[in-house]
Amino acid sequence: MADDIKGPLDGCKVIELAHIMAGPVCGLMLADMGAEVIKVEKETGDDTRRSVPPSIEGESAAFMMMNRNKRDIVLNLKSEKGREALLRLIKDADILVENYRKDTMNKLGLGYETLKELNPGLIYCGISGFGRTGPYADRGGFDLIAQGMSGLMAITGEGHGRPPVKVGAPVTDITAGILGAMGCLAAYVRRLKTGKGQQVDTSLFEAGITHTYWQSAIAFATNVSPGPMGSAHPLNAPYQAFQTADGWINIGAANQTNWLRLLKLIDAEHLAEDPQFITNADRMAHLDELEAELNNIFRLKPSAEWLDLLQQGGFPAGPVLSISDMHQDPQALAREMIVETDHPVAGAVKTIGVPVKFSDTPGGVRRPAPLLGQHTREVLAEAGYSTSEIDRMLKDGAAIAAN
């Protein structure tokens, strides 16, 4: 880990007024690509600092995961001096990210219409539960609610008649953060060409909807809403998890060529002539029967034996790994998706690496997640405040520093 790793966004200044997950994911994506991200926290800190257990040496593992590569400053935005300091930071910023409820920033005098007068080139990214317009704009949003309302929980789970199931990961939070970062980058490209900033608006609700492309296509075409299918695919078969003698493996016969190759590799070519399974449409119409036939075969051998056979035959297949197993997977390690930071309190802390690789400006994990107010003095000094002015702000409660 080195502080001098340059990414493609080197020189881009981001102010993150965000908490919990969606906004911090957006900031994280930008920071990993080299942007200077200054996280502005309230006096009590991002609520994720209290998302424990688990913790490492008293530091929230969840907070440390979401906030590496950022510097941290604590400002009291209800005080005149705290708000003044933030405006000074925003004046030369490229991007601002916030995920507060509608009108929170306006009430603080920090809405987009106000800030664009101060900084016409500012890209203002707001991530919310349902977006800044429409009948639900005033509602708060959580991943669970967005998963349910976007249709995701209607297509996730074991099958009809079973209780609704959310995706295990907070997928709308994470996706909204990624969409926010994508929107910021698109707006940044335009600003580099025109000098003009703009507002970027996305939400957890829309993030969930983007994951329904296949199921929405089916519903549009048939006027029937698809339901949950376990690990199976709504359009192709067999494309799902199958039980082996000692576990589960995923099989990806997503086209006719792979279907016939699979049958040859598992010595089940007789199924190619079964009227139930000749075409993909046939297999989808008889998915239960297909699953039963293949499970009977796959249960005869352990996962490792099947995977070795299938991979040697060039067939797409893989194990169902636990999170801990994934952390030790040689491909994850080779792609530097598991890296380590040196935290000032927690010590050596593992984190997820950067998922996008660049040949000339790689970016990467440069610094651990910050302590609350760790960089308050440093950032204020860079903004032109003298030592005595900073001391006065700290004494008056307009800002908080870790030291």
C-alpha positions in Angstrom: 0.0 0.0 0.0 1.5 3.3 -1.1 0.1 6.8 -0.9 1.7 7.7 -4.2 -0.3 5.3 -6.4 -1.8 7.4 -9.2 -5.2 6.5 -10.6 -7.0 7.9 -13.7 -8.8 10.4 -11.5 -5.7 11.8 -9.9 -6.3 15.5 -9.4 -10.0 15.2 -9.1 -11.3 16.5 -5.7 -14.4 14.9 -4.2 -16.4 16.0 -1.2 -18.3 13.1 0.3 -21.2 14.1 2.6 -22.5 10.6 2.8 -23.1 7.9 5.3 -23.9 4.2 5.7 -23.4 2.6 2.3 -24.8 3.9 -1.0 -23.0 7.3 -0.9 -19.8 5.9 0.6 -19.7 3.2 -2.2 -19.8 6.1 -4.7 -17.0 7.8 -2.9 -15.1 4.6 -2.6 -15.2 3.9 -6.4 -13.9 7.4 -7.1 -11.2 7.2 -4.4 -10.0 3.8 -5.7 -9.5 5.4 -9.1 -7.3 8.1 -7.7 -9.6 10.9 -6.7 -8.9 12.8 -3.6 -12.0 12.1 -1.5 -12.6 14.2 1.6 -15.2 12.6 3.8 -17.1 15.2 5.8 -18.7 13.6 8.9 -21.1 14.8 11.5 -19.9 15.2 15.1 -21.0 11.7 16.0 -19.6 10.2 12.9 -21.0 8.0 10.1 -23.5 5.6 11.6 -21.5 2.7 10.2 -18.8 3.5 12.8 -21.3 2.0 15.3 -22.2 -1.0 13.1 -20.7 -3.5 15.5 -20.0 -6.3 15.9 -17.7 -7.2 14.3 -14.9 -4.8 15.2 -11.2 -5.0 15.1 -9.5 -3.4 18.1 -12.7 -1.4 18.6 -12.9 -0.1 15.1 -16.0 -1.1 13.0 -15.1 -3.6 10.3 -18.0 -2.3 8.2 -16.8 1.3 8.3 -13.2 0.3 7.5 -14.4 -1.7 4.4 -16.4 1.2 2.9 -14.1 4.2 3.6 -10.5 3.3 2.8 -8.6 5.7 0.5 -10.5 8.7 2.0 -9.4 11.6 4.3 -11.7 12.5 7.1 -12.9 15.9 8.5 -15.6 16.5 11.1 -17.6 19.7 10.7 -20.7 20.9 12.6 -22.8 22.1 9.6 -25.3 23.7 11.9 -22.7 26.2 13.0 -21.8 29.2 10.8 -18.1 28.5 10.9 -18.6 24.8 10.1 -20.8 25.6 7.2 -18.3 28.3 6.0 -15.5 25.8 6.1 -17.4 23.3 4.0 -18.3 26.0 1.4 -14.6 26.8 1.2 -13.8 23.1 0.5 -16.6 23.0 -2.1 -15.5 26.1 -3.9 -12.7 24.3 -5.8 -14.1 20.7 -5.7 -15.0 18.8 -8.8 -17.6 16.5 -7.3 -19.9 16.4 -4.3 -21.6 13.2 -3.2 -24.5 13.1 -0.7 -27.1 10.6 0.2 -29.4 12.5 2.6 -33.1 12.6 2.5 -34.7 15.2 0.1 -34.4 18.8 1.3 -31.8 18.0 4.0 -29.1 19.8 2.1 -31.4 22.6 1.1 -32.3 23.3 4.7 -28.5 23.6 5.5 -28.2 26.0 2.6 -26.1 23.5 0.7 -28.5 22.5 -2.1 -27.4 22.2 -5.7 -28.9 25.5 -6.8 -26.9 27.3 -4.0 -23.7 25.5 -4.6 -23.6 25.9 -8.4 -23.6 29.7 -7.8 -20.4 29.2 -5.8 -18.9 26.6 -8.1 -20.5 26.5 -11.6 -18.4 23.5 -12.6 -19.5 21.4 -9.6 -20.9 17.9 -10.2 -23.5 17.3 -7.5 -24.4 13.7 -7.0 -27.4 12.9 -4.9 -28.2 9.3 -4.1 -31.5 8.6 -2.4 -34.1 5.9 -1.8 -36.4 6.8 -4.7 -34.8 9.8 -6.5 -35.3 13.5 -6.2 -38.5 13.6 -8.3 -41.8 11.6 -8.4 -44.4 10.8 -5.8 -41.9 8.9 -3.6 -39.2 11.6 -3.6 -39.9 12.5 0.1 -39.5 8.9 1.3 -36.4 7.6 3.0 -35.0 4.5 1.5 -33.3 1.3 2.7 -31.9 -1.6 0.7 -34.6 -4.0 2.0 -37.4 -1.7 1.0 -35.9 -1.0 -2.5 -35.4 -4.7 -3.1 -39.0 -5.4 -2.4 -40.4 -2.5 -4.4 -38.1 -3.0 -7.4 -39.3 -6.6 -7.9 -36.1 -8.3 -6.8 -37.6 -10.1 -3.9 -40.3 -11.5 -6.1 -37.7 -13.2 -8.3 -35.3 -14.3 -5.5 -35.8 -17.5 -3.5 -36.5 -21.1 -3.9 -39.8 -21.0 -5.8 -43.5 -20.1 -5.7 -45.3 -20.5 -2.4 -42.1 -19.8 -0.4 -41.5 -16.7 1.7 -40.0 -13.7 -0.1 -36.2 -13.6 0.1 -33.8 -10.6 -0.4 -30.5 -10.9 -2.2 -28.0 -11.6 0.5 -25.8 -8.6 -0.3 -27.3 -5.1 0.0 -27.4 -5.0 -3.8 -29.4 -1.8 -4.3 -27.1 0.1 -1.9 -24.0 -1.1 -3.7 -25.4 -0.7 -7.2 -26.7 2.8 -6.5 -23.2 3.8 -5.4 -21.7 2.3 -8.5 -24.4 4.1 -10.7 -23.7 7.3 -8.9 -20.0 7.0 -9.6 -20.7 6.2 -13.2 -23.0 9.3 -13.4 -20.3 11.4 -11.8 -17.7 10.3 -14.3 -20.0 10.9 -17.3 -20.7 14.4 -16.0 -17.0 14.9 -15.3 -16.2 14.1 -18.9 -18.7 16.7 -20.1 -17.4 19.3 -17.7 -13.9 18.8 -19.0 -15.2 19.6 -22.5 -17.6 22.4 -21.6 -16.6 23.7 -18.1 -20.2 23.2 -16.9 -21.2 21.1 -13.9 -24.6 19.4 -13.4 -26.7 17.5 -11.0 -26.5 13.6 -11.0 -29.6 11.9 -9.4 -29.9 8.2 -8.9 -31.6 5.9 -6.3 -31.8 2.5 -4.6 -35.1 1.9 -6.3 -33.7 2.5 -9.8 -30.6 0.4 -8.9 -32.9 -2.5 -8.0 -34.9 -2.1 -11.2 -31.7 -2.4 -13.3 -31.2 -5.9 -12.1 -34.6 -7.0 -13.6 -33.6 -6.7 -17.2 -34.3 -10.4 -18.1 -37.4 -10.7 -15.9 -38.8 -7.4 -17.2 -38.2 -8.5 -20.8 -40.3 -11.6 -20.0 -43.1 -9.6 -18.3 -43.2 -7.1 -21.2 -43.5 -9.9 -23.7 -45.9 -12.2 -21.9 -47.8 -9.9 -19.4 -46.9 -12.5 -16.8 -44.5 -11.6 -13.9 -41.8 -14.2 -13.5 -41.3 -15.7 -10.0 -38.4 -17.1 -8.1 -36.4 -20.0 -9.6 -33.7 -20.7 -7.0 -30.4 -20.7 -8.8 -32.0 -21.4 -12.2 -32.0 -19.0 -15.2 -35.3 -17.5 -16.5 -34.3 -18.0 -20.2 -31.7 -20.8 -20.4 -31.3 -24.4 -19.1 -29.4 -26.0 -17.6 -27.9 -22.9 -16.0 -28.0 -23.4 -12.2 -26.5 -25.1 -9.2 -26.5 -28.9 -8.9 -25.9 -31.1 -5.9 -22.8 -33.4 -6.0 -21.8 -36.1 -3.6 -20.3 -33.6 -1.2 -21.6 -30.2 -2.1 -22.8 -27.9 -5.0 -21.5 -26.8 -8.3 -22.7 -24.3 -10.9 -23.3 -25.5 -14.4 -23.5 -23.0 -17.3 -25.0 -24.7 -20.4 -26.4 -21.5 -21.7 -26.6 -22.5 -25.3 -27.2 -25.6 -27.4 -23.5 -26.2 -28.0 -22.7 -26.2 -24.3 -25.7 -28.5 -23.6 -24.4 -31.1 -26.0 -20.9 -30.7 -24.7 -22.1 -31.2 -21.2 -23.9 -34.4 -22.0 -20.8 -35.9 -23.7 -18.6 -35.0 -20.7 -20.9 -36.5 -18.1 -21.7 -39.5 -20.3 -25.4 -38.7 -20.6 -25.7 -38.3 -24.4 -29.0 -40.2 -24.3 -30.7 -37.1 -22.8 -30.0 -35.3 -26.1 -32.7 -37.5 -27.7 -35.2 -37.1 -24.9 -38.2 -35.0 -26.3 -38.3 -33.1 -23.1 -34.8 -31.7 -23.6 -34.0 -31.4 -27.3 -34.2 -27.6 -27.5 -33.7 -24.9 -24.9 -37.4 -24.2 -25.1 -38.1 -27.8 -24.3 -35.7 -27.8 -21.4 -37.2 -24.6 -20.0 -40.7 -26.2 -20.2 -39.5 -29.3 -18.4 -37.0 -27.7 -16.0 -38.1 -29.8 -13.0 -37.6 -33.0 -14.9 -34.2 -31.8 -16.2 -33.0 -30.8 -12.8 -34.0 -34.2 -11.4 -32.1 -36.1 -14.2 -29.0 -34.1 -13.8 -29.0 -34.2 -10.0 -29.1 -38.0 -10.2 -25.9 -37.9 -12.2 -24.0 -35.2 -10.3 -24.7 -36.8 -7.0 -22.5 -39.8 -8.1 -19.2 -37.9 -7.7 -17.7 -35.2 -5.5 -17.5 -31.6 -6.6 -13.7 -31.6 -7.2 -13.9 -34.6 -9.5 -16.8 -33.1 -11.6 -15.1 -29.7 -11.8 -11.8 -31.2 -13.0 -13.6 -33.2 -15.7 -15.7 -30.3 -16.9 -12.9 -27.7 -16.9 -10.6 -30.1 -18.8 -13.4 -30.3 -21.4 -13.7 -26.6 -21.7 -17.1 -26.4 -20.1 -18.2 -23.4 -18.0 -18.6 -24.7 -14.4 -17.5 -23.6 -10.9 -17.8 -24.3 -7.2 -20.2 -22.5 -4.9 -17.7 -20.9 -2.5 -18.3 -19.5 0.9 -17.2 -15.9 1.5 -14.1 -17.1 3.3 -13.3 -19.6 0.5 -13.6 -16.8 -2.0 -11.1 -14.8 0.0 -8.5 -17.6 -0.5 -9.3 -18.3 -4.1 -6.2 -18.1 -6.3 -7.9 -16.0 -9.0 -9.2 -13.5 -6.4 -5.6 -13.3 -5.0 -4.0 -13.0 -8.4 -6.4 -10.2 -9.3 -5.5 -8.4 -6.1 -9.1 -8.5 -4.9 -8.0 -9.2 -1.4 -5.5 -6.6 -0.1 -4.3 -5.4 3.3 -4.2 -1.9 4.9 -2.3 -0.7 7.9 -4.9 1.0 10.1 -3.6 3.3 12.9 -5.7 1.5 15.6 -6.8 -1.8 14.1 -3.5 -2.7 12.6 -3.3 -5.0 9.6 -6.8 -5.1 8.1 -7.8 -7.0 5.0 -10.2 -5.3 2.5 -11.7 -5.9 -0.9 -9.5 -4.7 -3.8 -10.2 -2.5 -6.8 -12.5 -4.2 -9.3 -11.4 -2.2 -12.4 -7.8 -2.5 -13.6 -6.0 0.3 -15.6 -2.8 -0.4 -17.5 -1.2 3.1 -17.1 -2.9 4.5 -14.0 -3.8 1.6 -11.8 -5.0 3.4 -8.8 -5.4 1.0 -5.8 -5.7 1.0 -2.0 -3.5 3.8 -0.9 -4.6 4.3 2.7 -6.8 2.7 5.4 -10.2 4.0 6.5 -9.7 7.2 8.5 -10.3 7.8 12.2 -13.1 10.2 13.0 -11.7 13.7 12.3 -8.2 12.3 11.5 -7.5 14.8 8.8 -9.5 17.8 10.1 -6.5 19.9 10.9 -4.7 18.9 7.7 -7.7 19.6 5.4 -8.6 22.9 7.0 -4.9 24.0 6.7 -5.0 23.2 3.0 -8.1 25.3 2.7 -6.2 28.3 4.0 -7.1 28.3 7.7 -4.3 29.3 10.1 -3.4 27.2 13.1 -5.0 29.7 15.4 -8.2 29.7 13.3 -8.4 25.9 13.4 -7.8 25.9 17.1 -10.7 28.4 17.5 -13.0 26.3 15.4 -12.2 23.2 17.4 -12.7 25.1 20.7 -16.1 26.5 19.5 -17.3 23.1 18.3 -17.5 24.1 14.6 -15.1 21.2 13.8 -13.7 18.2 15.6 -10.2 16.7 15.2 -8.9 13.3 16.2 -5.8 15.0 17.8 
